[in-house]
């Protein structure tokens, strides 16, 4: 089975559940309320980062120095752009995944 993506921390393969989380979270960036309810993955600049289960556990147990608790400091336009970028990157990933090997 082709690996969709790899962990941003250790470059190891992502578990299917983590891959799905990454896809879901990148696809729902335009809806911060929904994202906040389902968010599991760590995020950098509001964009989910694909990490494997082991690294996620490690990140969650570590303190978050740069995490802002208030959240809404970024302008809506930046969120839209990030959402578009996320959708675009997922599209590229899927395109590469389903493209015939040549
Ligand atoms: Zn990892």
Backbone and ligand atoms as CSV (ligand in chain L), in Angstrom:
chain,resi,resn,atom,element,x,y,z
A,1,UNK,N,N,0.850,-1.200,0.000
A,1,UNK,CA,C,0.000,0.000,0.000
A,1,UNK,C,C,0.881,1.243,0.000
A,2,UNK,N,N,0.498,2.194,-0.827
A,2,UNK,CA,C,1.284,3.422,-0.920
A,2,UNK,C,C,1.090,4.275,0.329
A,3,UNK,N,N,2.178,4.804,0.818
A,3,UNK,CA,C,2.079,5.674,1.978
A,3,UNK,C,C,1.637,7.059,1.554
A,4,UNK,N,N,0.622,7.563,2.210
A,4,UNK,CA,C,0.085,8.866,1.841
A,4,UNK,C,C,1.073,9.963,2.220
A,5,UNK,N,N,1.578,9.901,3.421
A,5,UNK,CA,C,2.532,10.907,3.841
A,5,UNK,C,C,3.304,10.377,5.037
A,6,UNK,N,N,4.288,11.138,5.406
A,6,UNK,CA,C,5.150,10.684,6.484
A,6,UNK,C,C,5.129,11.659,7.650
A,7,UNK,N,N,5.575,11.163,8.763
A,7,UNK,CA,C,5.599,11.961,9.983
A,7,UNK,C,C,6.548,13.140,9.820
A,8,UNK,N,N,6.093,14.300,10.272
A,8,UNK,CA,C,6.926,15.485,10.164
A,8,UNK,C,C,8.056,15.471,11.189
A,9,UNK,N,N,7.918,14.639,12.186
A,9,UNK,CA,C,8.929,14.617,13.243
A,9,UNK,C,C,10.021,13.602,12.937
A,10,UNK,N,N,9.653,12.368,12.718
A,10,UNK,CA,C,10.654,11.301,12.593
A,10,UNK,C,C,10.719,10.741,11.185
A,11,UNK,N,N,9.928,11.278,10.262
A,11,UNK,CA,C,9.904,10.831,8.864
A,11,UNK,C,C,9.432,9.390,8.723
A,12,UNK,N,N,8.885,8.861,9.771
A,12,UNK,CA,C,8.368,7.499,9.712
A,12,UNK,C,C,6.999,7.486,9.067
A,13,UNK,N,N,6.515,6.323,8.662
A,13,UNK,CA,C,5.198,6.223,8.026
A,13,UNK,C,C,4.087,6.547,9.012
A,14,UNK,N,N,3.054,7.199,8.499
A,14,UNK,CA,C,1.916,7.527,9.346
A,14,UNK,C,C,0.961,6.355,9.418
A,15,UNK,N,N,0.382,6.162,10.594
A,15,UNK,CA,C,-0.666,5.181,10.719
A,15,UNK,C,C,-1.874,5.650,9.915
A,16,UNK,N,N,-2.691,4.724,9.394
A,16,UNK,CA,C,-3.879,5.132,8.610
A,16,UNK,C,C,-4.757,6.122,9.361
A,17,UNK,N,N,-4.914,5.921,10.668
A,17,UNK,CA,C,-5.758,6.833,11.440
A,17,UNK,C,C,-5.166,8.231,11.447
A,18,UNK,N,N,-3.838,8.321,11.534
A,18,UNK,CA,C,-3.192,9.626,11.553
A,18,UNK,C,C,-3.286,10.291,10.185
A,19,UNK,N,N,-3.203,9.496,9.126
A,19,UNK,CA,C,-3.356,10.030,7.782
A,19,UNK,C,C,-4.751,10.616,7.617
A,20,UNK,N,N,-5.736,9.878,8.077
A,20,UNK,CA,C,-7.111,10.341,7.952
A,20,UNK,C,C,-7.310,11.630,8.733
A,21,UNK,N,N,-6.735,11.686,9.924
A,21,UNK,CA,C,-6.862,12.896,10.728
A,21,UNK,C,C,-6.267,14.088,9.996
A,22,UNK,N,N,-5.113,13.854,9.383
A,22,UNK,CA,C,-4.455,14.947,8.672
A,22,UNK,C,C,-5.345,15.448,7.539
A,23,UNK,N,N,-5.924,14.506,6.783
A,23,UNK,CA,C,-6.789,14.899,5.671
A,23,UNK,C,C,-8.001,15.661,6.176
A,24,UNK,N,N,-8.619,15.148,7.220
A,24,UNK,CA,C,-9.830,15.780,7.744
A,24,UNK,C,C,-9.512,17.170,8.286
A,25,UNK,N,N,-8.418,17.261,9.026
A,25,UNK,CA,C,-8.125,18.539,9.668
A,25,UNK,C,C,-7.687,19.591,8.659
A,26,UNK,N,N,-7.005,19.198,7.610
A,26,UNK,CA,C,-6.617,20.180,6.601
A,26,UNK,C,C,-7.818,20.606,5.787
A,27,UNK,N,N,-8.820,19.733,5.698
A,27,UNK,CA,C,-9.978,20.043,4.873
A,27,UNK,C,C,-11.004,20.871,5.613
A,28,UNK,N,N,-10.853,21.029,6.910
A,28,UNK,CA,C,-11.854,21.757,7.689
A,28,UNK,C,C,-11.272,23.017,8.310
A,29,UNK,N,N,-10.155,23.489,7.759
A,29,UNK,CA,C,-9.524,24.670,8.334
A,29,UNK,C,C,-10.407,25.901,8.229
A,30,UNK,N,N,-11.316,25.911,7.261
A,30,UNK,CA,C,-12.178,27.075,7.101
A,30,UNK,C,C,-13.231,27.159,8.193
A,31,UNK,N,N,-13.358,26.100,8.960
A,31,UNK,CA,C,-14.364,26.081,10.015
A,31,UNK,C,C,-13.675,25.876,11.360
A,32,UNK,N,N,-13.189,26.968,11.942
A,32,UNK,CA,C,-12.395,26.859,13.173
A,32,UNK,C,C,-13.156,26.188,14.307
A,33,UNK,N,N,-14.456,26.427,14.395
A,33,UNK,CA,C,-15.229,25.856,15.488
A,33,UNK,C,C,-15.254,24.328,15.382
A,34,UNK,N,N,-15.515,23.857,14.182
A,34,UNK,CA,C,-15.549,22.412,13.972
A,34,UNK,C,C,-14.165,21.815,14.171
A,35,UNK,N,N,-13.181,22.517,13.660
A,35,UNK,CA,C,-11.814,22.031,13.774
A,35,UNK,C,C,-11.416,21.897,15.241
A,36,UNK,N,N,-11.810,22.877,16.046
A,36,UNK,CA,C,-11.435,22.846,17.453
A,36,UNK,C,C,-12.040,21.630,18.148
A,37,UNK,N,N,-13.214,21.198,17.665
A,37,UNK,CA,C,-13.880,20.059,18.306
A,37,UNK,C,C,-13.180,18.757,17.955
A,38,UNK,N,N,-12.708,18.661,16.733
A,38,UNK,CA,C,-12.146,17.382,16.301
A,38,UNK,C,C,-10.627,17.362,16.318
A,39,UNK,N,N,-10.027,18.517,16.545
A,39,UNK,CA,C,-8.569,18.599,16.391
A,39,UNK,C,C,-7.846,17.634,17.320
A,40,UNK,N,N,-6.969,16.887,16.728
A,40,UNK,CA,C,-6.133,15.968,17.482
A,40,UNK,C,C,-4.666,16.234,17.197
A,41,UNK,N,N,-4.383,16.484,15.922
A,41,UNK,CA,C,-2.998,16.668,15.528
A,41,UNK,C,C,-2.452,18.001,16.032
A,42,UNK,N,N,-1.161,18.033,16.251
A,42,UNK,CA,C,-0.536,19.325,16.548
A,42,UNK,C,C,-0.581,20.205,15.322
A,43,UNK,N,N,-0.547,21.523,15.534
A,43,UNK,CA,C,-0.635,22.440,14.410
A,43,UNK,C,C,0.455,23.495,14.509
A,44,UNK,N,N,0.969,23.876,13.341
A,44,UNK,CA,C,1.945,24.957,13.273
A,44,UNK,C,C,1.342,26.067,12.439
A,45,UNK,N,N,1.234,27.254,13.024
A,45,UNK,CA,C,0.626,28.391,12.334
A,45,UNK,C,C,-0.787,28.064,11.858
A,46,UNK,N,N,-1.498,27.298,12.649
A,46,UNK,CA,C,-2.884,26.989,12.327
A,46,UNK,C,C,-3.048,25.859,11.342
A,47,UNK,N,N,-1.939,25.291,10.873
A,47,UNK,CA,C,-2.042,24.208,9.905
A,47,UNK,C,C,-1.637,22.894,10.555
A,48,UNK,N,N,-2.474,21.880,10.428
A,48,UNK,CA,C,-2.158,20.599,11.049
A,48,UNK,C,C,-0.856,20.025,10.507
A,49,UNK,N,N,-0.137,19.377,11.385
A,49,UNK,CA,C,1.122,18.765,10.987
A,49,UNK,C,C,0.966,17.250,11.045
A,50,UNK,N,N,1.298,16.563,9.945
A,50,UNK,CA,C,1.169,15.104,9.951
A,50,UNK,C,C,2.269,14.465,10.790
A,51,UNK,N,N,1.882,13.848,11.878
A,51,UNK,CA,C,2.844,13.147,12.713
A,51,UNK,C,C,2.291,11.776,13.050
A,52,UNK,N,N,3.181,10.837,13.301
A,52,UNK,CA,C,2.738,9.507,13.686
A,52,UNK,C,C,2.291,9.533,15.142
A,53,UNK,N,N,1.676,8.435,15.548
A,53,UNK,CA,C,1.096,8.375,16.885
A,53,UNK,C,C,2.154,8.606,17.966
A,54,UNK,N,N,3.303,8.017,17.762
A,54,UNK,CA,C,4.357,8.121,18.779
A,54,UNK,C,C,4.783,9.566,18.971
A,55,UNK,N,N,5.011,10.262,17.853
A,55,UNK,CA,C,5.456,11.649,17.938
A,55,UNK,C,C,4.338,12.534,18.481
A,56,UNK,N,N,3.108,12.213,18.120
A,56,UNK,CA,C,2.000,13.017,18.631
A,56,UNK,C,C,1.916,12.928,20.146
A,57,UNK,N,N,2.072,11.727,20.657
A,57,UNK,CA,C,2.046,11.540,22.103
A,57,UNK,C,C,3.179,12.323,22.752
A,58,UNK,N,N,4.323,12.291,22.091
A,58,UNK,CA,C,5.481,13.001,22.639
A,58,UNK,C,C,5.239,14.507,22.653
A,59,UNK,N,N,4.620,15.005,21.566
A,59,UNK,CA,C,4.344,16.434,21.479
A,59,UNK,C,C,3.295,16.842,22.506
A,60,UNK,N,N,2.281,15.993,22.659
A,60,UNK,CA,C,1.198,16.350,23.574
A,60,UNK,C,C,1.672,16.386,25.015
A,61,UNK,N,N,2.631,15.541,25.349
A,61,UNK,CA,C,3.107,15.516,26.727
A,61,UNK,C,C,4.130,16.612,26.986
A,62,UNK,N,N,4.674,17.177,25.906
A,62,UNK,CA,C,5.652,18.252,26.067
A,62,UNK,C,C,4.934,19.584,26.174
A,63,UNK,N,N,5.522,20.544,26.850
A,63,UNK,CA,C,4.924,21.888,26.924
A,63,UNK,C,C,4.926,22.555,25.571
A,64,UNK,N,N,3.934,23.409,25.336
A,64,UNK,CA,C,3.837,24.115,24.058
A,64,UNK,C,C,4.231,25.577,24.247
A,65,UNK,N,N,5.443,25.917,23.906
A,65,UNK,CA,C,5.923,27.285,24.156
A,65,UNK,C,C,5.256,28.327,23.280
A,66,UNK,N,N,4.918,27.963,22.042
A,66,UNK,CA,C,4.435,28.976,21.106
A,66,UNK,C,C,2.926,28.917,20.904
A,67,UNK,N,N,2.260,28.049,21.633
A,67,UNK,CA,C,0.814,27.921,21.449
A,67,UNK,C,C,0.102,29.126,22.054
A,68,UNK,N,N,-0.732,29.757,21.258
A,68,UNK,CA,C,-1.490,30.885,21.776
A,68,UNK,C,C,-2.828,30.382,22.282
A,69,UNK,N,N,-3.213,30.813,23.465
A,69,UNK,CA,C,-4.458,30.316,24.049
A,69,UNK,C,C,-5.665,31.074,23.518
A,70,UNK,N,N,-5.465,32.319,23.146
A,70,UNK,CA,C,-6.606,33.105,22.681
A,70,UNK,C,C,-7.002,32.708,21.267
A,71,UNK,N,N,-6.026,32.437,20.428
A,71,UNK,CA,C,-6.363,31.972,19.088
A,71,UNK,C,C,-6.563,33.082,18.095
A,72,UNK,N,N,-7.667,33.795,18.196
A,72,UNK,CA,C,-8.095,34.671,17.109
A,72,UNK,C,C,-7.249,35.889,16.832
A,73,UNK,N,N,-5.952,35.720,16.787
A,73,UNK,CA,C,-5.093,36.856,16.494
A,73,UNK,C,C,-4.890,37.031,15.000
A,74,UNK,N,N,-5.038,35.931,14.280
A,74,UNK,CA,C,-4.789,36.016,12.837
A,74,UNK,C,C,-6.017,36.554,12.114
A,75,UNK,N,N,-5.798,37.345,11.086
A,75,UNK,CA,C,-6.926,37.848,10.299
A,75,UNK,C,C,-7.578,36.710,9.537
A,76,UNK,N,N,-8.875,36.849,9.260
A,76,UNK,CA,C,-9.618,35.783,8.557
A,76,UNK,C,C,-8.987,35.422,7.219
A,77,UNK,N,N,-8.414,36.410,6.535
A,77,UNK,CA,C,-7.846,36.147,5.223
A,77,UNK,C,C,-6.720,35.121,5.322
A,78,UNK,N,N,-5.899,35.248,6.361
A,78,UNK,CA,C,-4.799,34.295,6.534
A,78,UNK,C,C,-5.352,32.887,6.723
A,79,UNK,N,N,-6.441,32.780,7.475
A,79,UNK,CA,C,-7.049,31.467,7.678
A,79,UNK,C,C,-7.550,30.897,6.352
A,80,UNK,N,N,-8.166,31.746,5.561
A,80,UNK,CA,C,-8.665,31.286,4.256
A,80,UNK,C,C,-7.512,30.786,3.393
A,81,UNK,N,N,-6.429,31.552,3.402
A,81,UNK,CA,C,-5.281,31.166,2.591
A,81,UNK,C,C,-4.705,29.850,3.094
A,82,UNK,N,N,-4.601,29.724,4.394
A,82,UNK,CA,C,-4.066,28.490,4.953
A,82,UNK,C,C,-4.968,27.317,4.585
A,83,UNK,N,N,-6.282,27.544,4.647
A,83,UNK,CA,C,-7.207,26.483,4.279
A,83,UNK,C,C,-7.049,26.089,2.824
A,84,UNK,N,N,-6.883,27.093,1.976
A,84,UNK,CA,C,-6.706,26.824,0.550
A,84,UNK,C,C,-5.409,26.059,0.319
A,85,UNK,N,N,-4.364,26.484,1.003
A,85,UNK,CA,C,-3.079,25.805,0.864
A,85,UNK,C,C,-3.193,24.361,1.343
A,86,UNK,N,N,-3.895,24.175,2.439
A,86,UNK,CA,C,-4.057,22.824,2.966
A,86,UNK,C,C,-4.797,21.939,1.982
A,87,UNK,N,N,-5.901,22.463,1.431
A,87,UNK,CA,C,-6.673,21.697,0.462
A,87,UNK,C,C,-5.835,21.407,-0.776
A,88,UNK,N,N,-5.047,22.397,-1.161
A,88,UNK,CA,C,-4.215,22.238,-2.351
A,88,UNK,C,C,-3.172,21.147,-2.128
A,89,UNK,N,N,-2.534,21.170,-0.969
A,89,UNK,CA,C,-1.497,20.178,-0.703
A,89,UNK,C,C,-2.100,18.786,-0.634
A,90,UNK,N,N,-3.289,18.684,-0.061
A,90,UNK,CA,C,-3.951,17.387,-0.018
A,90,UNK,C,C,-4.292,16.919,-1.429
A,91,UNK,N,N,-4.745,17.873,-2.253
A,91,UNK,CA,C,-5.054,17.533,-3.638
A,91,UNK,C,C,-3.828,17.012,-4.366
A,92,UNK,N,N,-2.701,17.671,-4.124
A,92,UNK,CA,C,-1.461,17.231,-4.753
A,92,UNK,C,C,-1.084,15.846,-4.250
A,93,UNK,N,N,-1.250,15.641,-2.960
A,93,UNK,CA,C,-0.926,14.340,-2.387
A,93,UNK,C,C,-1.782,13.249,-3.024
A,94,UNK,N,N,-3.077,13.528,-3.123
A,94,UNK,CA,C,-3.987,12.532,-3.677
A,94,UNK,C,C,-3.692,12.306,-5.152
A,95,UNK,N,N,-3.369,13.396,-5.859
A,95,UNK,CA,C,-3.032,13.254,-7.268
A,95,UNK,C,C,-1.819,12.356,-7.436
A,96,UNK,N,N,-0.824,12.574,-6.608
A,96,UNK,CA,C,0.365,11.755,-6.686
A,96,UNK,C,C,0.078,10.312,-6.299
A,97,UNK,N,N,-0.853,10.158,-5.361
A,97,UNK,CA,C,-1.159,8.822,-4.863
A,97,UNK,C,C,-1.854,7.975,-5.937
A,98,UNK,N,N,-2.778,8.616,-6.661
A,98,UNK,CA,C,-3.574,7.859,-7.609
A,98,UNK,C,C,-3.023,7.922,-9.037
A,99,UNK,N,N,-1.996,8.695,-9.240
A,99,UNK,CA,C,-1.416,8.774,-10.587
A,99,UNK,C,C,-0.758,7.443,-10.936
A,100,UNK,N,N,-0.936,7.003,-12.173
A,100,UNK,CA,C,-0.311,5.746,-12.596
A,100,UNK,C,C,1.209,5.866,-12.589
A,101,UNK,N,N,1.840,4.815,-12.179
A,101,UNK,CA,C,3.300,4.838,-12.132
A,101,UNK,C,C,3.877,4.676,-13.523
A,102,UNK,N,N,4.807,5.539,-13.869
A,102,UNK,CA,C,5.355,5.466,-15.193
A,102,UNK,C,C,6.817,5.078,-15.219
L,1,ZN,ZN,ZN,6.969,10.376,14.078
